[in-house]
Amino acid sequence: MLFIEFSRCCERLEGIAGRLEIIDIISKELPSLTDEELPIFVRFIMGRIFPDWCQAKLGIGPNLLYEAIGYLAGVKKEVVLETINKTGDVGHAVEELLATKTQTTFFREQVDLVRVYRGLVGIASQEGKKSQREKSLVVRQLLGNASPLEGRYLARIMLEELRIGVGEGSVREAIVKAFNVDSGLVEHATQALNDLGEVARLSKIEPNTLKEVQITIFHPVRMMLAQQGTIGDMITDHGKIAAEFKYDGSRFQFHKKGEWCRMYSRRLEEVSAALPDVIEQLRGATDHDVIIDGEVIAIKNDRPMPFQSVLKRFRRKHDIAEAQEAISLVPNAFDLLYLDGKTLIGLPFSERRKLLGSTLKFFVAPQVVSDDVKVIEQTYQAALDAGHEGLMLKVLSSVYSPGQRGKNWIKIKPEVDTLDVAVIGAEWGEGKRAHLFGSFLVACQSEDKLIPLSRVATGFSDEQLAEVYDILKESIISHMGKEVTFEPKLVFEVGYSEIQISPTYEGGFALRFPRFVRVRDDKGITDVETLEGIRDRYQRQSKSRQQTPSQN
Ligand code: AMP
């Protein structure tokens, strides 16, 4: 497939909003692609380049891209920024600039999808001091060969945000439709492989193998997530449930094959180098090949330390030994996803737990199983007394659902009024904060989009504002007066007093008294709260108000 054909397909998709139509268009494209093109197309159309399990990163910041565009269009970077401001989008700006480019290209090669992909792989493989220059050269080369329309989508792919409204769900359904395969099998293979591109390839060439797809060791799978709920509802719905402490640390996924071990963070980034002590602890606790899900916490005098201490260790790139002495980490294992070549995610939780207990000699998180509200409440109190965040309640018969925030895991915390939201914009501060951002526009997820939910301007210390500025300055996409918009990368945990119905934002809700709690750099944009979750909270909040006895 030529990249111009791919671009035309994107243009068509960008112009439509109906999910069924999107699925239909994609499903018609898939069968005509070669086996090599198919996975690339599938990832590109979702604005991704590499499989989700893969550690490769393009590492092109907006600045590098703007400079390359400026060079090709023969204009200064400021002009590129102005064009982005005017059009409100990097893709449209590149298209406009390439259309007016002064430096005439006598010979433009038609490039195809595979060639673009190889170019991007080349960019990702550049490391070290000179890498930015090398990356810039390849970016110029790729964009230099692009027509204006190709430029629109190439630039967006390079920033890994295609903005054509195609989400993973639609692509999965398109695969089912295109190759007439069972949607349950496609879901299973997607969960195990964590690469929809490969799932598409298998659906085309070996659909019979989808059923047997196993998790591959050192290819991390997405983490199962939790919803909020109550002890009473869980027991009413399920009878006997499992209760575990909710540890306030960082999620990990530990992979071990023979003596080889690797550790991944909640965002599936490899963090082995930063956590040699945790790896050693887990390596010593089993002789099996395993994938273990758990939470690592920092301990001092037998009490858990604040979550920030753990994050410091996860982020650490240098002086690891010193950091280990200052902050000692302990893993708490609560699930087993893979054991000696077998994928366990389809087994009931009670069976996975049993296997975990017989596989791992230490570090298994204790569990209480009961259908008595009092017993679970006592466990909750014990968790809080021991300095943990709260309780996790789990349905004993439930499978492990990677990446899903379902009702099979329920979190119980004393403070339920915080949300994880994506930072999508900001306004410059005033007075002594004029060189920093002062307030932030935050968003939740709705289907495949991010929609604004609130502005957050309180709760920040000066240090936090400076830290947040440092993180966000690289992600600015456009300026409009005092307002800037960001490529969504950063997640804030935000506290609030109430969720209100509001006409201000598209989602119909707004937060009352929003305040910044902390940066959640252990979370990615796909982890932020959904509109559905907010509606749920709103309804629960109204219900509990009705139940509160009146004051008079
Ligand atoms: P939250 O981050 O508030 O959505 O809560 C869910 C998170 O709690 C998970 O992603 C884990 O990082 C963490 N957690 C702590 N203890 C447990 C546990 N026993 N089981 C599952 N998740 C846990």
Residues whose N, C-alpha, C, O or C-beta is under 5 A from the ligand:
A	BS01	AMP	M224 A226 E244 F245 K246 Y247 S250 R251 E295 F334 M392 K411
